[in-house]
Amino acid sequence: MKFRPLHDRVVVKRVEEKGQTESGIIIPATANGKPIEDEIAAVGPVARDEKRTLVPPEVKKGDRVLFRKWSGSETKLEGEDHLIMKESDVLGVIEDPEIAIAKKKAA
Protein backbone atom coordinates (compact mmCIF):
# COMPACT_ATOMS: atom_id res chain seq x y z
CA MET A 1 0.00 0.00 0.00
CA LYS A 2 1.27 3.45 -0.88
CA PHE A 3 -0.42 5.12 2.09
CA ARG A 4 1.13 5.45 5.54
CA PRO A 5 -1.15 6.53 8.39
CA LEU A 6 0.26 8.99 10.90
CA HIS A 7 0.37 8.88 14.70
CA ASP A 8 -2.22 6.46 16.15
CA ARG A 9 -4.30 6.08 12.98
CA VAL A 10 -5.08 2.71 11.39
CA VAL A 11 -6.32 1.87 7.90
CA VAL A 12 -9.01 -0.79 7.85
CA LYS A 13 -9.69 -2.73 4.66
CA ARG A 14 -13.38 -3.30 4.15
CA VAL A 15 -14.22 -7.01 4.00
CA GLU A 16 -17.57 -7.64 2.35
CA GLU A 17 -20.04 -9.48 4.55
CA LYS A 18 -22.86 -11.43 3.03
CA GLY A 19 -25.97 -9.45 3.96
CA GLN A 20 -28.38 -12.32 3.53
CA THR A 21 -29.90 -14.87 5.88
CA GLU A 22 -29.93 -18.59 5.14
CA SER A 23 -33.58 -18.33 4.11
CA GLY A 24 -32.69 -15.71 1.50
CA ILE A 25 -33.78 -12.52 3.24
CA ILE A 26 -31.44 -9.67 2.28
CA ILE A 27 -30.38 -7.47 5.19
CA PRO A 28 -29.15 -3.99 4.18
CA ALA A 29 -25.98 -2.78 5.89
CA THR A 30 -27.90 0.15 7.37
CA ALA A 31 -30.14 -2.26 9.32
CA ASN A 32 -27.25 -4.09 10.92
CA GLY A 33 -26.58 -2.49 14.34
CA LYS A 34 -23.76 -4.86 15.28
CA PRO A 35 -20.10 -3.85 15.35
CA ILE A 36 -18.31 -4.18 12.03
CA GLU A 37 -15.55 -6.75 11.50
CA ASP A 38 -12.76 -5.90 9.05
CA GLU A 39 -9.01 -6.29 8.52
CA ILE A 40 -6.19 -3.88 9.41
CA ALA A 41 -4.35 -2.84 6.23
CA ALA A 42 -1.85 -0.35 7.74
CA VAL A 43 -0.94 1.02 11.16
CA GLY A 44 0.54 4.36 12.19
CA PRO A 45 3.91 4.25 13.92
CA VAL A 46 3.09 5.56 17.39
CA ALA A 47 0.59 7.18 19.74
CA ARG A 48 1.03 9.34 22.83
CA ASP A 49 -0.56 8.76 26.22
CA GLU A 50 -1.73 11.39 28.73
CA LYS A 51 1.86 12.03 29.85
CA ARG A 52 2.91 12.53 26.19
CA THR A 53 5.13 9.44 26.23
CA LEU A 54 5.29 7.34 23.06
CA VAL A 55 3.16 4.20 23.02
CA PRO A 56 3.53 1.52 20.30
CA PRO A 57 0.33 0.39 18.53
CA GLU A 58 -1.53 -2.64 19.88
CA VAL A 59 -2.84 -3.77 16.48
CA LYS A 60 -0.82 -4.88 13.46
CA LYS A 61 -1.36 -5.32 9.76
CA GLY A 62 -3.55 -8.35 9.05
CA ASP A 63 -5.42 -8.31 12.40
CA ARG A 64 -9.19 -8.85 12.19
CA VAL A 65 -10.83 -6.20 14.36
CA LEU A 66 -14.25 -5.08 15.54
CA PHE A 67 -15.26 -1.42 15.60
CA ARG A 68 -18.43 0.65 15.86
CA LYS A 69 -20.52 1.17 12.76
CA TRP A 70 -19.90 4.91 12.46
CA SER A 71 -16.16 4.91 13.23
CA GLY A 72 -13.58 6.35 10.90
CA SER A 73 -13.55 8.17 7.58
CA GLU A 74 -14.38 6.24 4.44
CA THR A 75 -11.95 6.50 1.53
CA LYS A 76 -10.82 4.62 -1.57
CA LEU A 77 -7.17 3.56 -1.70
CA GLU A 78 -5.83 1.72 -4.72
CA GLY A 79 -9.41 1.20 -5.94
CA GLU A 80 -10.65 -0.50 -2.75
CA ASP A 81 -12.84 0.79 0.08
CA HIS A 82 -11.00 1.53 3.33
CA LEU A 83 -11.62 3.32 6.61
CA ILE A 84 -9.11 5.53 8.38
CA MET A 85 -9.67 5.75 12.14
CA LYS A 86 -7.88 6.21 15.42
CA GLU A 87 -6.63 3.03 17.05
CA SER A 88 -8.79 3.88 20.07
CA ASP A 89 -11.90 3.42 17.85
CA VAL A 90 -11.06 -0.28 17.53
CA LEU A 91 -13.14 -2.27 20.03
CA GLY A 92 -10.98 -5.40 19.95
CA VAL A 93 -8.95 -7.90 17.94
CA ILE A 94 -10.40 -11.26 16.92
CA GLU A 95 -7.72 -13.74 17.97
CA ASP A 96 -8.75 -16.58 15.62
CA PRO A 97 -10.66 -15.24 12.60
CA GLU A 98 -11.31 -18.75 11.22
CA ILE A 99 -13.38 -19.61 14.30
CA ALA A 100 -15.31 -16.32 14.01
CA ILE A 101 -16.10 -17.01 10.33
CA ALA A 102 -17.21 -20.58 11.12
CA LYS A 103 -19.50 -19.35 13.93
CA LYS A 104 -20.99 -16.72 11.64
CA LYS A 105 -21.77 -19.35 8.96
CA ALA A 106 -23.36 -21.66 11.55
CA ALA A 107 -25.67 -18.93 12.87
Rosetta constraint file for C-alpha pairs under 8 A:
AtomPair CA 1 CA 42 HARMONIC 7.96 0.50
AtomPair CA 1 CA 78 HARMONIC 7.70 0.50
AtomPair CA 3 CA 42 HARMONIC 8.00 0.50
AtomPair CA 3 CA 77 HARMONIC 7.90 0.50
AtomPair CA 4 CA 42 HARMONIC 6.88 0.50
AtomPair CA 4 CA 43 HARMONIC 7.45 0.50
AtomPair CA 4 CA 44 HARMONIC 6.76 0.50
AtomPair CA 5 CA 9 HARMONIC 5.58 0.50
AtomPair CA 5 CA 10 HARMONIC 6.25 0.50
AtomPair CA 5 CA 11 HARMONIC 6.97 0.50
AtomPair CA 5 CA 42 HARMONIC 6.95 0.50
AtomPair CA 5 CA 43 HARMONIC 6.17 0.50
AtomPair CA 5 CA 44 HARMONIC 4.69 0.50
AtomPair CA 5 CA 45 HARMONIC 7.83 0.50
AtomPair CA 6 CA 44 HARMONIC 4.82 0.50
AtomPair CA 6 CA 45 HARMONIC 6.70 0.50
AtomPair CA 6 CA 46 HARMONIC 7.87 0.50
AtomPair CA 7 CA 44 HARMONIC 5.18 0.50
AtomPair CA 7 CA 45 HARMONIC 5.88 0.50
AtomPair CA 7 CA 46 HARMONIC 5.07 0.50
AtomPair CA 7 CA 47 HARMONIC 5.33 0.50
AtomPair CA 8 CA 43 HARMONIC 7.50 0.50
AtomPair CA 8 CA 44 HARMONIC 5.27 0.50
AtomPair CA 8 CA 45 HARMONIC 6.89 0.50
AtomPair CA 8 CA 46 HARMONIC 5.52 0.50
AtomPair CA 8 CA 47 HARMONIC 4.61 0.50
AtomPair CA 8 CA 48 HARMONIC 7.96 0.50
AtomPair CA 8 CA 57 HARMONIC 7.00 0.50
AtomPair CA 8 CA 86 HARMONIC 5.72 0.50
AtomPair CA 8 CA 87 HARMONIC 5.67 0.50
AtomPair CA 9 CA 43 HARMONIC 6.34 0.50
AtomPair CA 9 CA 44 HARMONIC 5.19 0.50
AtomPair CA 9 CA 84 HARMONIC 6.67 0.50
AtomPair CA 9 CA 85 HARMONIC 5.45 0.50
AtomPair CA 9 CA 86 HARMONIC 4.34 0.50
AtomPair CA 9 CA 87 HARMONIC 5.59 0.50
AtomPair CA 10 CA 40 HARMONIC 6.96 0.50
AtomPair CA 10 CA 41 HARMONIC 7.61 0.50
AtomPair CA 10 CA 42 HARMONIC 5.76 0.50
AtomPair CA 10 CA 43 HARMONIC 4.48 0.50
AtomPair CA 10 CA 44 HARMONIC 5.91 0.50
AtomPair CA 10 CA 84 HARMONIC 5.76 0.50
AtomPair CA 10 CA 85 HARMONIC 5.55 0.50
AtomPair CA 10 CA 86 HARMONIC 6.03 0.50
AtomPair CA 10 CA 87 HARMONIC 5.88 0.50
AtomPair CA 11 CA 40 HARMONIC 5.95 0.50
AtomPair CA 11 CA 41 HARMONIC 5.37 0.50
AtomPair CA 11 CA 42 HARMONIC 5.00 0.50
AtomPair CA 11 CA 43 HARMONIC 6.35 0.50
AtomPair CA 11 CA 82 HARMONIC 6.55 0.50
AtomPair CA 11 CA 83 HARMONIC 5.65 0.50
AtomPair CA 11 CA 84 HARMONIC 4.63 0.50
AtomPair CA 11 CA 85 HARMONIC 6.65 0.50
AtomPair CA 12 CA 38 HARMONIC 6.44 0.50
AtomPair CA 12 CA 39 HARMONIC 5.54 0.50
AtomPair CA 12 CA 40 HARMONIC 4.46 0.50
AtomPair CA 12 CA 41 HARMONIC 5.35 0.50
AtomPair CA 12 CA 42 HARMONIC 7.18 0.50
AtomPair CA 12 CA 82 HARMONIC 5.46 0.50
AtomPair CA 12 CA 83 HARMONIC 5.03 0.50
AtomPair CA 12 CA 84 HARMONIC 6.35 0.50
AtomPair CA 12 CA 85 HARMONIC 7.84 0.50
AtomPair CA 13 CA 38 HARMONIC 6.22 0.50
AtomPair CA 13 CA 39 HARMONIC 5.30 0.50
AtomPair CA 13 CA 40 HARMONIC 6.01 0.50
AtomPair CA 13 CA 41 HARMONIC 5.57 0.50
AtomPair CA 13 CA 80 HARMONIC 7.80 0.50
AtomPair CA 13 CA 81 HARMONIC 6.58 0.50
AtomPair CA 13 CA 82 HARMONIC 4.65 0.50
AtomPair CA 13 CA 83 HARMONIC 6.65 0.50
AtomPair CA 14 CA 38 HARMONIC 5.57 0.50
AtomPair CA 14 CA 39 HARMONIC 6.87 0.50
AtomPair CA 14 CA 80 HARMONIC 7.94 0.50
AtomPair CA 14 CA 81 HARMONIC 5.80 0.50
AtomPair CA 14 CA 82 HARMONIC 5.45 0.50
AtomPair CA 14 CA 83 HARMONIC 7.28 0.50
AtomPair CA 15 CA 37 HARMONIC 7.62 0.50
AtomPair CA 15 CA 38 HARMONIC 5.37 0.50
AtomPair CA 15 CA 39 HARMONIC 6.94 0.50
AtomPair CA 19 CA 26 HARMONIC 5.73 0.50
AtomPair CA 19 CA 27 HARMONIC 4.99 0.50
AtomPair CA 19 CA 28 HARMONIC 6.32 0.50
AtomPair CA 19 CA 29 HARMONIC 6.94 0.50
AtomPair CA 20 CA 24 HARMONIC 5.84 0.50
AtomPair CA 20 CA 25 HARMONIC 5.41 0.50
AtomPair CA 20 CA 26 HARMONIC 4.24 0.50
AtomPair CA 20 CA 27 HARMONIC 5.51 0.50
AtomPair CA 21 CA 25 HARMONIC 5.25 0.50
AtomPair CA 21 CA 26 HARMONIC 6.51 0.50
AtomPair CA 21 CA 27 HARMONIC 7.45 0.50
AtomPair CA 27 CA 31 HARMONIC 6.65 0.50
AtomPair CA 27 CA 32 HARMONIC 7.36 0.50
AtomPair CA 28 CA 32 HARMONIC 7.01 0.50
AtomPair CA 33 CA 69 HARMONIC 7.25 0.50
AtomPair CA 34 CA 68 HARMONIC 7.69 0.50
AtomPair CA 34 CA 69 HARMONIC 7.29 0.50
AtomPair CA 35 CA 66 HARMONIC 5.98 0.50
AtomPair CA 35 CA 67 HARMONIC 5.42 0.50
AtomPair CA 35 CA 68 HARMONIC 4.82 0.50
AtomPair CA 35 CA 69 HARMONIC 5.66 0.50
AtomPair CA 36 CA 66 HARMONIC 5.44 0.50
AtomPair CA 36 CA 67 HARMONIC 5.44 0.50
AtomPair CA 36 CA 68 HARMONIC 6.16 0.50
AtomPair CA 36 CA 69 HARMONIC 5.83 0.50
AtomPair CA 37 CA 64 HARMONIC 6.73 0.50
AtomPair CA 37 CA 65 HARMONIC 5.54 0.50
AtomPair CA 37 CA 66 HARMONIC 4.56 0.50
AtomPair CA 37 CA 67 HARMONIC 6.73 0.50
AtomPair CA 38 CA 64 HARMONIC 5.60 0.50
AtomPair CA 38 CA 65 HARMONIC 5.66 0.50
AtomPair CA 38 CA 66 HARMONIC 6.72 0.50
AtomPair CA 39 CA 61 HARMONIC 7.81 0.50
AtomPair CA 39 CA 62 HARMONIC 5.86 0.50
AtomPair CA 39 CA 63 HARMONIC 5.65 0.50
AtomPair CA 39 CA 64 HARMONIC 4.48 0.50
AtomPair CA 39 CA 65 HARMONIC 6.11 0.50
AtomPair CA 40 CA 59 HARMONIC 7.82 0.50
AtomPair CA 40 CA 60 HARMONIC 6.80 0.50
AtomPair CA 40 CA 61 HARMONIC 5.06 0.50
AtomPair CA 40 CA 62 HARMONIC 5.21 0.50
AtomPair CA 40 CA 63 HARMONIC 5.40 0.50
AtomPair CA 40 CA 64 HARMONIC 6.44 0.50
AtomPair CA 40 CA 65 HARMONIC 7.17 0.50
AtomPair CA 41 CA 61 HARMONIC 5.24 0.50
AtomPair CA 41 CA 62 HARMONIC 6.24 0.50
AtomPair CA 42 CA 60 HARMONIC 7.37 0.50
AtomPair CA 42 CA 61 HARMONIC 5.38 0.50
AtomPair CA 43 CA 57 HARMONIC 7.50 0.50
AtomPair CA 43 CA 59 HARMONIC 7.40 0.50
AtomPair CA 43 CA 60 HARMONIC 6.33 0.50
AtomPair CA 43 CA 61 HARMONIC 6.50 0.50
AtomPair CA 44 CA 57 HARMONIC 7.48 0.50
AtomPair CA 45 CA 56 HARMONIC 6.96 0.50
AtomPair CA 45 CA 57 HARMONIC 7.00 0.50
AtomPair CA 46 CA 54 HARMONIC 6.34 0.50
AtomPair CA 46 CA 55 HARMONIC 5.79 0.50
AtomPair CA 46 CA 56 HARMONIC 5.00 0.50
AtomPair CA 46 CA 57 HARMONIC 5.96 0.50
AtomPair CA 47 CA 54 HARMONIC 5.76 0.50
AtomPair CA 47 CA 55 HARMONIC 5.13 0.50
AtomPair CA 47 CA 56 HARMONIC 6.40 0.50
AtomPair CA 47 CA 57 HARMONIC 6.90 0.50
AtomPair CA 48 CA 52 HARMONIC 5.00 0.50
AtomPair CA 48 CA 53 HARMONIC 5.33 0.50
AtomPair CA 48 CA 54 HARMONIC 4.71 0.50
AtomPair CA 48 CA 55 HARMONIC 5.57 0.50
AtomPair CA 49 CA 53 HARMONIC 5.73 0.50
AtomPair CA 49 CA 54 HARMONIC 6.80 0.50
AtomPair CA 49 CA 55 HARMONIC 6.71 0.50
AtomPair CA 57 CA 87 HARMONIC 7.59 0.50
AtomPair CA 59 CA 63 HARMONIC 6.63 0.50
AtomPair CA 59 CA 87 HARMONIC 7.81 0.50
AtomPair CA 59 CA 93 HARMONIC 7.52 0.50
AtomPair CA 63 CA 93 HARMONIC 6.58 0.50
AtomPair CA 63 CA 94 HARMONIC 7.34 0.50
AtomPair CA 64 CA 93 HARMONIC 5.83 0.50
AtomPair CA 64 CA 94 HARMONIC 5.44 0.50
AtomPair CA 64 CA 95 HARMONIC 7.70 0.50
AtomPair CA 64 CA 97 HARMONIC 6.56 0.50
AtomPair CA 65 CA 90 HARMONIC 6.72 0.50
AtomPair CA 65 CA 91 HARMONIC 7.28 0.50
AtomPair CA 65 CA 92 HARMONIC 5.65 0.50
AtomPair CA 65 CA 93 HARMONIC 4.39 0.50
AtomPair CA 65 CA 94 HARMONIC 5.68 0.50
AtomPair CA 66 CA 90 HARMONIC 6.09 0.50
AtomPair CA 66 CA 91 HARMONIC 5.41 0.50
AtomPair CA 66 CA 92 HARMONIC 5.50 0.50
AtomPair CA 66 CA 93 HARMONIC 6.47 0.50
AtomPair CA 66 CA 94 HARMONIC 7.41 0.50
AtomPair CA 67 CA 71 HARMONIC 6.82 0.50
AtomPair CA 67 CA 89 HARMONIC 6.31 0.50
AtomPair CA 67 CA 90 HARMONIC 4.76 0.50
AtomPair CA 67 CA 91 HARMONIC 4.99 0.50
AtomPair CA 67 CA 92 HARMONIC 7.28 0.50
AtomPair CA 68 CA 89 HARMONIC 7.37 0.50
AtomPair CA 68 CA 90 HARMONIC 7.61 0.50
AtomPair CA 68 CA 91 HARMONIC 7.34 0.50
AtomPair CA 71 CA 85 HARMONIC 6.64 0.50
AtomPair CA 71 CA 89 HARMONIC 6.46 0.50
AtomPair CA 72 CA 83 HARMONIC 5.60 0.50
AtomPair CA 72 CA 84 HARMONIC 5.19 0.50
AtomPair CA 72 CA 85 HARMONIC 4.14 0.50
AtomPair CA 72 CA 86 HARMONIC 7.28 0.50
AtomPair CA 72 CA 89 HARMONIC 7.73 0.50
AtomPair CA 73 CA 83 HARMONIC 5.30 0.50
AtomPair CA 73 CA 84 HARMONIC 5.23 0.50
AtomPair CA 73 CA 85 HARMONIC 6.46 0.50
AtomPair CA 74 CA 81 HARMONIC 7.14 0.50
AtomPair CA 74 CA 82 HARMONIC 5.90 0.50
AtomPair CA 74 CA 83 HARMONIC 4.56 0.50
AtomPair CA 74 CA 84 HARMONIC 6.63 0.50
AtomPair CA 75 CA 81 HARMONIC 5.96 0.50
AtomPair CA 75 CA 82 HARMONIC 5.37 0.50
AtomPair CA 75 CA 83 HARMONIC 6.00 0.50
AtomPair CA 75 CA 84 HARMONIC 7.48 0.50
AtomPair CA 76 CA 80 HARMONIC 5.26 0.50
AtomPair CA 76 CA 81 HARMONIC 4.64 0.50
AtomPair CA 76 CA 82 HARMONIC 5.79 0.50
AtomPair CA 77 CA 81 HARMONIC 6.56 0.50
AtomPair CA 77 CA 82 HARMONIC 6.64 0.50
AtomPair CA 85 CA 89 HARMONIC 6.56 0.50
AtomPair CA 86 CA 90 HARMONIC 7.54 0.50
AtomPair CA 94 CA 100 HARMONIC 7.63 0.50
AtomPair CA 96 CA 100 HARMONIC 6.76 0.50
AtomPair CA 97 CA 101 HARMONIC 6.16 0.50
AtomPair CA 98 CA 102 HARMONIC 6.17 0.50
AtomPair CA 99 CA 103 HARMONIC 6.13 0.50
AtomPair CA 100 CA 104 HARMONIC 6.17 0.50
AtomPair CA 101 CA 105 HARMONIC 6.28 0.50
AtomPair CA 102 CA 106 HARMONIC 6.26 0.50
AtomPair CA 103 CA 107 HARMONIC 6.28 0.50
